[in-house]
Amino acid sequence: MKLADFAILSCGVLLNALAQLGLKAATQVTGPLVAGDGSVWKRGLDLLVVPSLWYALCAYGLSVIVWLVGLSRVPVSQAYPLLSMGYVINIGLAWWLLGEVPNAQRVAGIGVIVLGVVLVTRS
């Protein structure tokens, strides 16, 4: 895989991971959507005015466009495993931005993911 193709696909993965973090940040404002008091609709409507929800949705949309550009240049069997790098990016950013501390088992799993992605991209 060429470096430029890897960079394009990596941007798509990064945007996707940022979208996930934005969605989580939005739900931290509203609280759980499914709560015991039956306020699903109210919380859903509250969520619609949280800016990070809209930033996350924009990041998703942009990630799809960037991903399409990457897929037009690389076989899907080579590109798709790169989406697994989203786990790595997401756990690091969630730790840094949201204070979610990963345990040893998650860190080991991420090591396996990174090794797999390296093997696939070099093929």
Residue pairs with C-beta under 8 A, 6 or more apart in sequence:
1 74
1 78
1 121
2 73
5 70
5 73
5 74
6 82
6 121
8 66
8 69
8 70
8 73
9 67
9 70
9 74
9 79
9 82
10 82
10 85
11 66
12 63
12 64
12 66
12 67
12 69
12 70
13 63
13 82
13 83
13 85
13 86
13 89
14 89
15 59
15 60
15 62
15 63
15 66
16 59
16 60
16 63
16 67
16 83
16 86
17 86
17 89
17 90
17 93
18 56
18 59
18 93
19 56
19 57
19 59
19 60
19 63
20 56
20 86
20 90
21 56
21 90
21 93
21 94
21 97
21 98
22 52
22 53
22 55
22 56
22 57
22 59
23 52
23 53
23 56
24 94
24 98
25 52
25 56
25 98
26 47
26 50
26 52
26 53
26 56
27 33
27 47
28 98
29 46
29 47
29 50
29 52
30 43
30 46
30 47
30 50
31 43
32 43
33 40
33 43
33 44
33 47
34 40
35 43
47 53
67 79
70 79
71 79
78 120
78 121
78 123
81 116
81 117
81 120
81 121
82 117
82 120
82 121
84 113
84 116
84 117
85 113
85 114
85 117
87 109
87 110
87 113
88 110
88 113
88 114
91 100
91 102
91 106
91 110
94 100
95 101
95 102
102 110
